[in-house]
Amino acid sequence: MGLIDNINKLFDHRIRLGIMSILMVNEEVDFNRLKELLDVTDGNLASHTKTLENAEYIKIEKSFIGKKPNTKYIITRVGRKAFKKHIDALEHLIRNPE
Amino acid sequence: MGLIDNINKLFDHRIRLGIMSILMVNEEVDFNRLKELLDVTDGNLASHTKTLENAEYIKIEKSFIGKKPNTKYIITRVGRKAFKKHIDALEHLIRNPE
């Protein structure tokens, strides 16, 4: 049993950490708002949201606002549980490593 | 200014996070002890300690215990300061993203 075993490789990147942290405290957030909050490129954000979606940690809702397409992100129950476990492991590591 | 700007890319990996967390609360730790605590391979640990050493966040002391070579790791003042800043940014992100 290593100190970092409960750290989830899928959250082990600052942009994915940022996306999940934001979605933990917001019901839904759209692409542009995430991009603005994290100050990242379209491509970067799209690839990281894809990774989280493939893992079923977030889901995506596509709609139209007027004629404009809009993409919203929502954390899933599985995602919330997995991220909580990751944060607990991170805090344990930082607070009392050994 | 993005939410993740103060997150240090050099610490943005669970093994490097683990190494720094351990060295923050121990004066010095040798290679085998780090390997045991983190449950990682020799190669993995060697490459991550090398990255942290190149950034002057840790320093390495080589000595002999009897006839056996021993490698110890110590956090530097610069490393301690940078890691504290990283942890603060991580905790800010996790606690109150937006």
Backbone of each chain as ProteinMPNN parsed JSONL, in Angstrom:
{"seq_chain_A": "MGLIDNINKLFDHRIRLGIMSILMVNEEVDFNRLKELLDVTDGNLASHTKTLENAEYIKIEKSFIGKKPNTKYIITRVGRKAFKKHIDALEHLIRNPE", "coords_chain_A": {"N_chain_A": [[0.864, -1.195, 0.0], [0.836, 1.992, -1.126], [1.526, 5.491, -0.49], [0.363, 6.975, -2.469], [-1.54, 5.534, -3.673], [-4.369, 5.86, -3.741], [-4.68, 8.007, -5.346], [-6.148, 9.239, -8.179], [-5.343, 8.51, -11.422], [-6.626, 9.697, -13.536], [-7.412, 12.14, -12.615], [-5.089, 13.339, -12.187], [-3.953, 15.796, -13.196], [-3.612, 19.196, -13.708], [-5.55, 20.633, -15.214], [-7.667, 18.848, -15.519], [-8.221, 18.491, -12.867], [-9.057, 21.031, -12.272], [-11.387, 21.272, -13.876], [-13.068, 19.312, -12.704], [-13.234, 20.255, -10.055], [-14.626, 22.643, -10.393], [-17.034, 21.682, -11.465], [-17.95, 20.26, -9.329], [-19.115, 22.072, -7.67], [-20.965, 23.426, -9.091], [-24.031, 23.169, -10.783], [-24.236, 22.921, -13.564], [-21.944, 23.746, -16.177], [-20.948, 25.805, -18.864], [-18.965, 25.363, -21.904], [-17.489, 27.686, -22.674], [-17.459, 29.129, -20.297], [-16.01, 27.439, -18.6], [-13.611, 27.496, -19.967], [-12.87, 30.132, -19.664], [-12.641, 30.373, -16.852], [-10.543, 28.625, -16.324], [-8.639, 29.499, -18.009], [-7.567, 28.351, -20.41], [-6.755, 26.776, -23.609], [-9.089, 26.175, -26.37], [-8.65, 23.658, -27.551], [-7.152, 22.27, -25.611], [-8.967, 22.204, -23.468], [-11.067, 20.799, -24.642], [-9.893, 18.296, -25.101], [-9.356, 17.378, -22.524], [-11.902, 17.361, -21.334], [-13.046, 15.404, -22.856], [-11.615, 13.124, -22.094], [-12.513, 12.881, -19.438], [-15.199, 12.524, -19.919], [-15.245, 10.104, -21.311], [-14.572, 8.451, -19.249], [-16.809, 8.471, -17.901], [-17.112, 10.305, -15.863], [-17.995, 12.828, -16.17], [-20.814, 14.325, -17.857], [-22.128, 15.378, -21.056], [-24.135, 17.985, -22.322], [-25.75, 18.991, -25.167], [-27.083, 21.869, -26.692], [-29.172, 24.479, -28.141], [-28.801, 27.953, -28.096], [-30.816, 30.277, -29.023], [-29.743, 30.574, -32.252], [-27.351, 29.591, -31.805], [-25.048, 26.982, -31.082], [-24.704, 25.259, -27.94], [-22.657, 23.941, -25.4], [-22.859, 22.049, -22.543], [-21.505, 21.03, -19.381], [-21.773, 18.47, -16.958], [-21.324, 17.037, -13.746], [-21.147, 13.55, -13.007], [-22.779, 11.04, -10.914], [-21.021, 9.006, -10.34], [-18.662, 10.284, -10.995], [-18.577, 12.299, -9.063], [-18.255, 10.838, -6.735], [-15.825, 9.497, -7.205], [-14.112, 11.669, -7.454], [-14.233, 12.82, -4.945], [-12.973, 10.845, -3.423], [-10.446, 11.019, -4.546], [-9.669, 13.613, -3.798], [-9.644, 13.352, -1.045], [-7.499, 11.578, -0.778], [-5.446, 13.13, -1.808], [-5.393, 15.236, 0.025], [-4.749, 13.835, 2.305], [-2.203, 12.979, 1.65], [-0.831, 15.397, 1.39], [-1.124, 16.507, 3.945], [-0.39, 14.569, 6.007], [2.052, 12.943, 5.257], [4.128, 11.179, 6.205]], "CA_chain_A": [[0.0, 0.0, 0.0], [1.654, 3.203, -1.19], [0.889, 6.75, -0.105], [-0.323, 7.636, -3.581], [-2.381, 4.545, -4.366], [-5.759, 6.304, -3.97], [-4.718, 9.173, -6.237], [-6.715, 8.758, -9.438], [-4.532, 9.005, -12.549], [-7.444, 10.524, -14.444], [-7.512, 13.502, -12.073], [-3.715, 13.746, -11.877], [-3.519, 16.827, -14.138], [-4.233, 20.421, -13.155], [-6.735, 21.08, -15.968], [-8.794, 17.955, -15.16], [-8.52, 18.816, -11.472], [-9.835, 22.276, -12.324], [-12.726, 20.993, -14.42], [-13.873, 18.58, -11.701], [-13.484, 21.128, -8.896], [-15.673, 23.599, -10.784], [-18.31, 20.968, -11.65], [-18.417, 19.773, -8.019], [-19.863, 23.122, -6.959], [-21.905, 24.049, -10.021], [-24.875, 22.127, -11.39], [-23.756, 22.733, -14.941], [-21.102, 24.867, -16.62], [-20.739, 25.589, -20.306], [-17.58, 25.278, -22.412], [-16.802, 28.991, -22.631], [-17.255, 29.531, -18.895], [-14.882, 26.615, -18.12], [-12.396, 27.993, -20.646], [-12.557, 31.434, -19.038], [-12.211, 30.144, -15.466], [-9.268, 27.897, -16.274], [-7.685, 30.206, -18.874], [-6.908, 27.335, -21.241], [-7.168, 26.845, -25.023], [-10.212, 25.316, -26.771], [-8.157, 22.292, -27.808], [-6.781, 21.684, -24.328], [-10.185, 21.942, -22.691], [-11.841, 19.752, -25.329], [-9.286, 16.959, -24.932], [-9.492, 16.926, -21.128], [-13.308, 17.02, -21.059], [-13.28, 14.128, -23.556], [-11.067, 12.069, -21.221], [-13.408, 12.731, -18.278], [-16.482, 11.99, -20.411], [-15.026, 8.675, -21.613], [-14.515, 7.73, -17.969], [-18.154, 8.665, -17.329], [-17.052, 11.16, -14.667], [-18.841, 13.988, -16.506], [-21.612, 14.113, -19.075], [-22.2, 16.59, -21.867], [-25.464, 18.274, -22.891], [-25.647, 19.943, -26.277], [-28.385, 22.516, -26.962], [-29.03, 25.728, -28.91], [-29.298, 29.195, -27.499], [-31.119, 30.943, -30.294], [-29.202, 29.729, -33.339], [-25.974, 29.24, -31.456], [-24.908, 25.726, -30.331], [-24.146, 25.454, -26.597], [-22.248, 22.66, -24.787], [-22.803, 22.154, -21.064], [-20.895, 19.878, -18.701], [-22.392, 18.137, -15.666], [-20.624, 15.923, -13.094], [-22.024, 12.393, -12.783], [-22.709, 10.533, -9.53], [-19.76, 8.235, -10.296], [-17.585, 11.278, -11.018], [-18.54, 13.001, -7.767], [-17.724, 9.883, -5.75], [-14.406, 9.253, -7.519], [-13.327, 12.884, -7.205], [-14.171, 12.969, -3.47], [-11.943, 9.884, -2.99], [-9.162, 11.569, -5.007], [-9.357, 14.779, -2.971], [-9.276, 12.846, 0.292], [-6.147, 11.002, -0.88], [-4.547, 14.273, -2.03], [-5.258, 15.975, 1.291], [-4.009, 12.973, 3.243], [-0.793, 12.988, 1.219], [-0.239, 16.72, 1.671], [-1.184, 16.813, 5.396], [0.453, 13.737, 6.896], [2.652, 11.928, 4.395], [4.825, 10.089, 6.901]], "C_chain_A": [[0.898, 1.243, 0.0], [0.83, 4.443, -0.872], [0.036, 7.339, -1.226], [-1.295, 6.703, -4.297], [-3.785, 5.048, -4.675], [-5.852, 7.543, -4.846], [-5.084, 8.671, -7.634], [-5.96, 9.37, -10.618], [-5.332, 9.922, -13.458], [-7.595, 11.952, -13.932], [-6.131, 14.096, -11.838], [-3.164, 14.704, -12.924], [-4.31, 18.09, -13.798], [-5.492, 20.85, -13.907], [-7.94, 20.181, -15.633], [-9.202, 18.186, -13.717], [-9.409, 20.061, -11.413], [-11.257, 22.049, -12.797], [-13.602, 20.337, -13.352], [-14.196, 19.462, -10.498], [-14.627, 22.095, -9.182], [-17.031, 22.888, -10.869], [-18.845, 20.391, -10.336], [-19.329, 20.796, -7.338], [-20.788, 23.914, -7.879], [-22.732, 22.96, -10.684], [-24.454, 21.81, -12.815], [-22.966, 23.967, -15.346], [-20.848, 24.69, -18.106], [-19.262, 25.764, -20.688], [-16.855, 26.609, -22.24], [-16.521, 29.451, -21.214], [-16.072, 28.751, -18.302], [-13.567, 27.158, -18.672], [-11.904, 29.273, -19.981], [-11.982, 31.227, -17.632], [-10.818, 29.531, -15.392], [-8.187, 28.566, -17.114], [-6.854, 29.216, -19.707], [-7.422, 27.451, -22.68], [-8.372, 25.924, -25.264], [-9.751, 23.859, -26.859], [-7.837, 21.561, -26.513], [-8.024, 21.284, -23.539], [-10.975, 20.792, -23.319], [-11.228, 18.368, -25.077], [-9.461, 16.456, -23.499], [-10.944, 16.586, -20.784], [-13.641, 15.675, -21.712], [-12.818, 12.958, -22.668], [-12.012, 11.802, -20.048], [-14.759, 12.148, -18.694], [-16.354, 10.495, -20.694], [-15.018, 7.827, -20.336], [-15.856, 7.79, -17.246], [-18.123, 9.44, -16.008], [-17.828, 12.465, -14.898], [-19.712, 13.604, -17.687], [-21.81, 15.47, -19.761], [-23.621, 16.755, -22.393], [-25.316, 19.345, -23.955], [-27.034, 20.546, -26.53], [-28.116, 23.741, -27.829], [-29.558, 26.882, -28.088], [-29.523, 30.13, -28.682], [-30.588, 30.036, -31.39], [-27.826, 29.178, -32.981], [-25.92, 27.923, -30.673], [-24.264, 26.006, -28.972], [-23.844, 24.087, -25.991], [-22.11, 22.853, -23.291], [-22.222, 20.876, -20.482], [-21.525, 19.701, -17.326], [-21.614, 16.958, -15.066], [-21.612, 14.778, -12.889], [-21.874, 11.935, -11.325], [-21.384, 9.763, -9.332], [-18.575, 9.198, -10.212], [-17.43, 11.967, -9.673], [-17.881, 12.109, -6.714], [-16.205, 9.671, -5.963], [-13.561, 10.476, -7.183], [-13.169, 13.121, -5.7], [-13.028, 12.075, -2.939], [-10.538, 10.414, -3.356], [-8.718, 12.73, -4.11], [-8.938, 14.341, -1.563], [-7.842, 12.304, 0.273], [-5.114, 12.119, -1.025], [-4.309, 15.006, -0.701], [-4.5, 15.155, 2.33], [-2.515, 13.025, 2.93], [-0.13, 14.299, 1.636], [-0.118, 16.935, 3.18], [-0.246, 15.912, 6.201], [1.068, 12.592, 6.111], [3.337, 10.819, 5.186], [5.548, 10.598, 8.135]], "O_chain_A": [[1.613, 1.517, 0.964], [-0.396, 4.44, -0.972], [-0.894, 8.105, -0.973], [-1.806, 7.019, -5.371], [-4.346, 4.724, -5.721], [-6.938, 8.076, -5.072], [-4.42, 7.798, -8.192], [-5.941, 10.588, -10.793], [-4.773, 10.825, -14.081], [-7.871, 12.868, -14.707], [-6.008, 15.22, -11.35], [-2.084, 14.492, -13.475], [-5.528, 18.046, -13.625], [-6.416, 21.382, -13.291], [-9.065, 20.658, -15.482], [-10.381, 18.091, -13.375], [-10.36, 20.141, -10.636], [-12.211, 22.558, -12.21], [-14.737, 20.756, -13.125], [-15.311, 19.418, -9.98], [-15.483, 22.336, -8.331], [-18.046, 23.413, -10.409], [-20.029, 20.072, -10.226], [-20.196, 20.441, -6.54], [-21.328, 24.949, -7.487], [-22.19, 21.937, -11.103], [-24.33, 20.656, -13.224], [-23.268, 25.084, -14.924], [-20.567, 23.585, -18.569], [-18.443, 26.242, -19.903], [-15.739, 26.653, -21.722], [-15.497, 30.077, -20.942], [-15.238, 29.318, -17.596], [-12.564, 27.267, -17.967], [-10.708, 29.473, -19.766], [-10.97, 31.827, -17.27], [-10.019, 29.87, -14.518], [-6.999, 28.271, -16.98], [-5.623, 29.246, -19.703], [-8.407, 28.143, -22.937], [-8.642, 25.017, -24.476], [-10.383, 22.956, -26.31], [-8.194, 20.397, -26.332], [-8.116, 20.175, -23.013], [-11.487, 19.923, -22.614], [-11.948, 17.392, -24.867], [-9.684, 15.266, -23.275], [-11.201, 15.643, -20.036], [-14.432, 14.9, -21.173], [-13.517, 11.957, -22.511], [-12.28, 10.651, -19.704], [-15.383, 11.392, -17.95], [-17.245, 9.715, -20.359], [-15.4, 6.657, -20.341], [-16.025, 7.251, -16.152], [-18.986, 9.261, -15.149], [-18.261, 13.118, -13.948], [-19.395, 12.675, -18.43], [-21.682, 16.533, -19.153], [-24.238, 15.794, -22.853], [-24.831, 20.446, -23.695], [-28.032, 19.827, -26.576], [-26.975, 24.007, -28.206], [-30.618, 26.798, -27.469], [-28.589, 30.689, -29.257], [-30.942, 28.859, -31.451], [-27.222, 28.414, -33.734], [-26.66, 27.756, -29.704], [-23.396, 26.871, -28.854], [-24.672, 23.178, -26.057], [-21.349, 23.701, -22.825], [-22.419, 19.785, -21.016], [-21.777, 20.677, -16.62], [-21.283, 16.003, -15.769], [-22.79, 15.017, -12.624], [-20.978, 12.376, -10.606], [-20.734, 9.868, -8.292], [-17.619, 8.971, -9.47], [-16.318, 12.193, -9.197], [-17.063, 12.563, -5.915], [-15.425, 9.671, -5.011], [-12.44, 10.351, -6.692], [-12.118, 13.564, -5.237], [-12.225, 12.508, -2.112], [-9.585, 10.277, -2.588], [-7.555, 12.821, -3.716], [-8.005, 14.889, -0.976], [-7.069, 12.545, 1.199], [-4.037, 12.057, -0.433], [-3.177, 15.345, -0.356], [-3.722, 15.687, 3.122], [-1.679, 13.105, 3.829], [0.983, 14.31, 2.163], [0.88, 17.484, 3.647], [0.582, 16.395, 6.972], [0.68, 11.434, 6.261], [3.153, 9.641, 4.879], [6.187, 9.818, 8.841]]}, "seq_chain_B": "MGLIDNINKLFDHRIRLGIMSILMVNEEVDFNRLKELLDVTDGNLASHTKTLENAEYIKIEKSFIGKKPNTKYIITRVGRKAFKKHIDALEHLIRNPE", "coords_chain_B": {"N_chain_B": [[-6.116, 35.747, -15.564], [-6.077, 32.552, -14.482], [-7.787, 29.879, -12.716], [-5.988, 27.86, -12.271], [-3.479, 28.817, -12.465], [-1.445, 29.142, -10.513], [-0.656, 26.604, -10.042], [1.985, 24.428, -10.019], [3.656, 23.11, -12.702], [5.682, 21.295, -12.402], [5.119, 19.967, -10.116], [2.877, 18.69, -10.722], [2.147, 15.9, -10.713], [1.468, 12.772, -9.401], [3.562, 11.214, -8.212], [5.701, 12.978, -7.97], [4.466, 14.828, -6.356], [4.134, 13.246, -4.13], [6.836, 12.712, -3.39], [7.736, 15.317, -2.705], [5.952, 15.986, -0.641], [6.655, 14.156, 1.344], [9.328, 14.909, 1.779], [8.936, 17.409, 2.797], [8.317, 17.05, 5.421], [10.287, 15.613, 6.541], [13.684, 15.57, 7.462], [15.675, 14.358, 5.941], [15.504, 11.784, 3.461], [16.046, 8.455, 2.429], [16.653, 6.76, -0.76], [15.548, 4.137, -0.895], [13.687, 4.201, 1.167], [11.903, 6.169, 0.27], [11.007, 4.861, -2.002], [9.689, 2.7, -0.905], [7.663, 3.965, 0.622], [6.166, 5.206, -1.377], [5.664, 3.17, -3.075], [6.675, 2.591, -5.693], [8.485, 2.013, -8.816], [12.098, 1.543, -9.15], [13.09, 2.883, -11.414], [11.059, 4.717, -12.045], [11.024, 6.294, -9.738], [13.632, 7.294, -9.769], [13.616, 8.84, -12.108], [11.753, 10.843, -11.528], [12.862, 12.05, -9.246], [15.106, 13.085, -10.377], [14.075, 15.054, -12.087], [13.083, 16.865, -10.188], [15.43, 17.487, -8.911], [16.901, 18.743, -10.941], [15.433, 21.03, -11.124], [16.196, 22.237, -8.924], [14.725, 21.874, -6.636], [14.999, 19.832, -4.894], [17.829, 18.336, -3.206], [20.634, 16.084, -3.552], [22.335, 13.712, -1.58], [25.138, 11.741, -1.555], [26.472, 8.892, -0.015], [28.371, 6.451, 1.932], [27.283, 3.56, 3.555], [28.865, 1.596, 5.559], [30.086, -0.59, 3.268], [28.262, -0.075, 1.442], [26.674, 1.936, -1.035], [24.794, 4.924, -0.424], [21.929, 6.891, -1.05], [20.646, 9.995, -0.346], [17.843, 12.213, -0.029], [17.048, 15.651, 0.111], [14.952, 18.419, 0.819], [15.119, 21.641, -0.747], [15.524, 25.169, 0.133], [14.32, 26.741, -1.769], [12.725, 24.833, -2.968], [10.981, 24.163, -0.897], [9.568, 26.555, -0.589], [8.381, 26.861, -3.126], [6.801, 24.568, -3.211], [5.031, 24.983, -1.141], [3.567, 27.125, -2.168], [2.382, 25.839, -4.318], [0.77, 23.941, -3.019], [-0.965, 25.612, -1.651], [-2.305, 26.737, -3.83], [-3.497, 24.469, -4.895], [-5.188, 23.71, -2.805], [-6.817, 25.935, -2.71], [-8.073, 25.723, -5.161], [-9.453, 23.31, -4.912], [-11.117, 23.807, -2.735], [-12.569, 26.321, -3.125], [-13.51, 26.75, -5.969], [-15.249, 28.258, -7.727]], "CA_chain_B": [[-5.741, 34.967, -14.38], [-6.908, 31.35, -14.405], [-7.836, 29.191, -11.418], [-4.913, 26.876, -12.082], [-2.204, 29.457, -12.823], [-0.38, 28.961, -9.512], [-0.304, 25.194, -9.894], [3.311, 24.262, -10.6], [3.662, 21.925, -13.584], [6.685, 20.318, -11.945], [4.548, 19.167, -9.019], [1.578, 18.229, -11.219], [2.216, 14.454, -10.956], [1.308, 12.195, -8.045], [4.818, 10.718, -7.631], [6.489, 14.159, -7.531], [3.715, 15.363, -5.219], [4.462, 12.37, -3.0], [8.232, 12.945, -2.982], [7.846, 16.619, -2.027], [5.199, 15.942, 0.623], [7.467, 13.405, 2.308], [10.539, 15.676, 2.121], [8.539, 18.612, 3.562], [8.177, 16.741, 6.855], [11.435, 14.815, 6.973], [14.92, 16.291, 7.136], [16.251, 13.676, 4.764], [14.925, 10.451, 3.268], [16.868, 7.819, 1.388], [15.987, 6.258, -1.972], [14.733, 2.935, -0.624], [12.54, 4.574, 2.012], [10.955, 6.846, -0.625], [10.448, 3.833, -2.894], [8.773, 1.9, -0.081], [6.497, 4.787, 0.988], [5.358, 5.543, -2.558], [5.364, 1.906, -3.779], [6.958, 2.832, -7.112], [9.683, 1.297, -9.286], [13.375, 2.289, -9.101], [13.202, 3.76, -12.595], [10.082, 5.799, -11.89], [11.467, 7.195, -8.668], [14.871, 7.958, -10.204], [13.347, 9.887, -13.126], [11.055, 11.991, -10.904], [13.791, 12.786, -8.368], [16.018, 13.809, -11.294], [13.343, 16.257, -12.526], [13.014, 17.798, -9.045], [16.806, 17.943, -8.644], [17.242, 19.695, -12.012], [14.727, 22.298, -10.832], [16.781, 22.667, -7.641], [13.72, 21.8, -5.56], [15.584, 18.906, -3.913], [19.247, 18.041, -3.467], [20.937, 14.675, -3.308], [23.613, 13.477, -0.873], [25.561, 10.349, -1.724], [27.446, 8.508, 1.028], [28.484, 4.99, 2.064], [26.994, 2.969, 4.856], [29.761, 0.448, 5.41], [30.577, -0.607, 1.87], [27.107, 0.091, 0.56], [26.359, 3.33, -1.379], [23.458, 5.341, 0.049], [21.516, 8.17, -1.66], [19.629, 10.679, 0.476], [17.214, 13.382, -0.662], [16.729, 16.744, 1.038], [14.263, 19.521, 0.142], [15.875, 22.891, -0.676], [14.69, 26.298, 0.578], [13.537, 27.117, -2.958], [11.726, 23.769, -3.143], [9.969, 24.282, 0.179], [8.751, 27.729, -0.896], [7.587, 26.585, -4.336], [5.801, 23.536, -2.933], [4.004, 25.619, -0.298], [2.74, 27.914, -3.096], [1.62, 24.853, -5.1], [-0.247, 23.347, -2.145], [-1.986, 26.645, -1.423], [-3.111, 26.861, -5.056], [-4.276, 23.224, -4.997], [-6.256, 23.746, -1.805], [-7.764, 26.98, -3.119], [-8.835, 25.181, -6.293], [-10.364, 22.251, -4.447], [-12.075, 24.352, -1.735], [-13.562, 27.283, -3.613], [-13.165, 27.008, -7.365], [-15.953, 29.381, -8.372]], "C_chain_B": [[-6.687, 33.761, -14.298], [-6.784, 30.69, -13.038], [-6.606, 28.306, -11.176], [-3.529, 27.491, -12.342], [-1.088, 29.186, -11.821], [-0.012, 27.498, -9.281], [0.969, 24.937, -10.704], [3.37, 22.971, -11.418], [4.635, 20.868, -13.075], [6.16, 19.449, -10.8], [3.249, 18.493, -9.457], [1.638, 16.761, -11.642], [2.283, 13.784, -9.588], [2.621, 11.721, -7.437], [5.673, 11.904, -7.158], [5.805, 14.838, -6.354], [4.061, 14.565, -3.954], [5.864, 12.617, -2.476], [8.322, 14.244, -2.174], [7.111, 16.609, -0.683], [6.007, 15.252, 1.707], [8.671, 14.239, 2.756], [10.215, 16.957, 2.882], [8.539, 18.331, 5.064], [9.273, 15.812, 7.355], [12.714, 15.525, 6.564], [15.6, 15.704, 5.911], [15.661, 12.268, 4.7], [15.73, 9.743, 2.186], [16.002, 7.147, 0.318], [15.046, 5.094, -1.628], [13.507, 3.248, 0.221], [11.465, 5.273, 1.158], [10.23, 5.811, -1.491], [9.381, 3.019, -2.154], [7.498, 2.695, 0.211], [5.566, 5.018, -0.196], [4.971, 4.311, -3.364], [5.507, 2.089, -5.299], [8.239, 2.093, -7.515], [10.931, 2.177, -9.136], [13.429, 3.329, -10.213], [12.301, 4.972, -12.477], [10.576, 6.813, -10.86], [12.704, 7.977, -9.117], [14.561, 9.091, -11.184], [12.664, 11.092, -12.489], [11.977, 12.774, -9.963], [14.749, 13.613, -9.224], [15.37, 15.133, -11.738], [13.336, 17.312, -11.409], [14.403, 18.347, -8.714], [17.227, 18.988, -9.684], [16.598, 21.059, -11.758], [15.232, 22.917, -9.535], [15.746, 22.734, -6.517], [14.142, 20.786, -4.491], [17.073, 18.782, -4.205], [19.542, 16.619, -2.995], [22.28, 14.569, -2.591], [23.956, 11.996, -0.988], [26.611, 10.033, -0.659], [27.549, 6.984, 1.016], [28.078, 4.585, 3.472], [27.735, 1.623, 4.842], [30.281, 0.489, 3.983], [29.457, -0.274, 0.893], [26.846, 1.567, 0.264], [24.946, 3.672, -0.897], [23.143, 6.712, -0.535], [20.409, 8.779, -0.825], [19.111, 11.904, -0.257], [16.823, 14.393, 0.41], [16.031, 17.845, 0.245], [15.109, 20.784, 0.281], [14.929, 24.009, -0.218], [13.756, 26.726, -0.57], [12.397, 26.109, -3.163], [10.605, 23.885, -2.132], [9.008, 25.422, -0.143], [7.822, 27.452, -2.093], [6.485, 25.573, -4.04], [4.664, 24.095, -2.082], [3.024, 26.389, -1.203], [1.823, 26.975, -3.906], [0.462, 24.281, -4.27], [-1.362, 24.359, -1.874], [-2.902, 26.767, -2.639], [-4.026, 25.644, -5.21], [-5.462, 23.279, -4.036], [-7.284, 24.806, -2.152], [-8.672, 26.441, -4.221], [-9.881, 24.182, -5.798], [-11.47, 22.843, -3.576], [-13.076, 25.303, -2.374], [-13.246, 27.685, -5.04], [-13.921, 28.206, -7.943], [-17.419, 29.469, -7.939]], "O_chain_B": [[-7.892, 33.898, -14.085], [-5.819, 30.907, -12.305], [-6.233, 28.038, -10.033], [-2.532, 26.774, -12.429], [0.07, 29.021, -12.203], [0.83, 27.184, -8.44], [1.023, 25.193, -11.906], [3.161, 21.879, -10.89], [4.429, 19.675, -13.297], [6.669, 18.358, -10.542], [2.599, 17.809, -8.666], [1.247, 16.404, -12.753], [3.064, 14.186, -8.727], [2.781, 11.821, -6.221], [6.288, 11.851, -6.093], [6.47, 15.362, -5.46], [4.251, 15.123, -2.873], [6.072, 12.72, -1.267], [8.91, 14.27, -1.093], [7.603, 17.165, 0.299], [6.041, 15.705, 2.852], [9.003, 14.282, 3.94], [11.086, 17.534, 3.533], [8.733, 19.234, 5.878], [9.193, 15.287, 8.466], [12.818, 16.027, 5.445], [16.03, 16.407, 4.997], [15.363, 11.647, 5.721], [16.06, 10.334, 1.159], [14.792, 6.992, 0.477], [13.883, 5.087, -2.034], [12.439, 2.663, 0.039], [10.273, 5.002, 1.304], [9.016, 5.876, -1.685], [8.326, 2.698, -2.701], [6.391, 2.177, 0.07], [4.344, 5.026, -0.051], [4.086, 4.365, -4.218], [4.597, 1.787, -6.071], [8.981, 1.609, -6.661], [10.831, 3.397, -9.01], [13.766, 4.492, -9.988], [12.704, 6.1, -12.763], [10.547, 8.022, -11.087], [12.808, 9.178, -8.871], [15.158, 10.165, -11.11], [12.949, 12.232, -12.855], [11.894, 13.999, -9.883], [15.152, 14.71, -8.835], [16.016, 16.18, -11.764], [13.555, 18.497, -11.659], [14.551, 19.496, -8.298], [17.84, 19.998, -9.339], [17.144, 22.099, -12.127], [14.764, 23.971, -9.104], [15.865, 23.527, -5.583], [13.708, 20.862, -3.341], [17.526, 19.084, -5.309], [18.827, 16.04, -2.177], [23.241, 15.25, -2.948], [23.188, 11.124, -0.583], [27.529, 10.821, -0.433], [26.909, 6.31, 0.209], [28.49, 5.203, 4.454], [27.302, 0.658, 4.213], [30.848, 1.491, 3.548], [29.669, -0.201, -0.318], [26.798, 2.378, 1.189], [24.033, 2.848, -0.949], [23.994, 7.601, -0.518], [19.363, 8.165, -0.618], [19.84, 12.55, -1.009], [16.331, 14.029, 1.478], [16.451, 18.177, -0.864], [15.751, 20.983, 1.312], [13.711, 23.835, -0.183], [12.581, 27.027, -0.363], [11.268, 26.479, -3.484], [9.43, 23.725, -2.464], [7.794, 25.285, 0.007], [6.634, 27.773, -2.06], [5.37, 25.695, -4.548], [3.499, 23.742, -2.265], [1.809, 26.311, -1.022], [0.654, 27.278, -4.143], [-0.665, 24.156, -4.75], [-2.543, 24.013, -1.868], [-4.12, 26.885, -2.501], [-5.184, 25.774, -5.606], [-6.588, 22.941, -4.399], [-8.479, 24.618, -1.924], [-9.881, 26.672, -4.214], [-11.039, 24.213, -6.215], [-12.625, 22.429, -3.669], [-14.284, 25.14, -2.205], [-12.781, 28.794, -5.304], [-13.318, 29.073, -8.576], [-18.143, 30.355, -8.391]]}, "name": "protein", "num_of_chains": 2, "seq": "MGLIDNINKLFDHRIRLGIMSILMVNEEVDFNRLKELLDVTDGNLASHTKTLENAEYIKIEKSFIGKKPNTKYIITRVGRKAFKKHIDALEHLIRNPEMGLIDNINKLFDHRIRLGIMSILMVNEEVDFNRLKELLDVTDGNLASHTKTLENAEYIKIEKSFIGKKPNTKYIITRVGRKAFKKHIDALEHLIRNPE"}
